């Protein structure tokens, strides 16, 4: 089961693995124009949408390469709530921060062939994750208070192309295993990430095994109530070395729908934590309608041993919050389609094919796993159930209900593995299997 041994490197990866304008704003000297409630229609084909009320429009980059940030700073001082900053097509080599107030939308006006591109040539650390210590993070677009103030609400990032390829080498300026790299990072903020293309968010090769290159991250460092909600929908996320979408921390509610997510194949032999979508450390939510592919690892630490080696996962949940549901997703060509560990995640009506090791896996739960209505095809194992026992000093039995699934070209329908003193209860096709000790049970 991917990442189950939780070595020091793995833990590091998991934690690092989301107004009316007071006088019309005139920023023409900064390549920004202002209009009052202009209506602009974007034909961006990631998902086209009508964009209303561009209070500030950035028309092109300025000499200092900070036109968008200046516009965001002006928006933050406005009395208008909400306020929209629009960005014309073109390339903007900026690292952006939306950290002082909510109610801001950042929207690209470009098209698929002529997009609004955020493409910094370098990035610096601009936030941190505090759950396991102050772990530095470098985000192309940082959203939120970073635990230093109240949650910032109603922030939206839409219709942009965010490219990290030119900035990646700059992470070599930091000590090895020092920092993460994100495309968009919501840290102490609620809002949405819609209709974007985010690509090439990967660390330099020498850091790929100890840090996370993530397209969209959602986290929080402050009080877990009320919930911080992030809607991540209709995005195309490609070429990461860690995760397409990572949500972590108590009170983080991630709704991930209709995203297309694919791993960077060039890093298969370098990365150890490879995940299309992850819910970790109390984060919860619904992931539905996503298409996720190619999350595999082939390096020295990767392999089929579910206890001592690592694997890639289409979707990975670890100690996710109650109510996490994974449904109607299509997962193809991942080491594991779905891995859920130490939680009660439900896996419903997913289509999972051509997994390297197994379509789904559950392990060391805190309640009952529900695996129902899924279609499994072309994988060696349909469902794998593991209680690691002595490896995690956990002997608590947990049930997994595997009902109403279809199996096509799957040699083993269910595999149950336990290690003393662990035990597992599996309900499958009207029968209950109680397995304990050092045992492996295979159900054809």
QUIQUIQUI-V406265 format. One record per helix or strand of 3 or more residues. SS is the DSSP state (~ for helix, > for strand). FROM is the first residue (numbers start at 1). LEN is the number of residues. If there is no record, write none. Layout:
BEGIN
ss: [SS/SS]
from: [FROM/FROM]
len: [LEN/LEN]
END
This chain:
BEGIN
ss: [~/~/>/>/>/>/~/>/>/>/>/>/>/>/>/>/~/>/>/>/~/>/>/>/>/>/>/~/>/>/>/>/>/>/>/>/>/>/>/>/>/~/>/>/>/>/>/>]
from: [8/28/32/39/49/54/67/83/90/96/104/116/127/135/152/161/165/179/189/197/205/213/228/236/243/252/260/265/275/284/291/313/325/330/336/346/351/358/368/375/381/389/398/406/412/423/431/439]
len: [8/3/3/4/4/5/11/5/3/3/5/3/3/9/7/3/9/9/6/5/3/7/6/5/6/6/3/3/6/5/3/6/3/3/6/3/3/6/5/3/7/3/6/3/7/6/6/5]
END
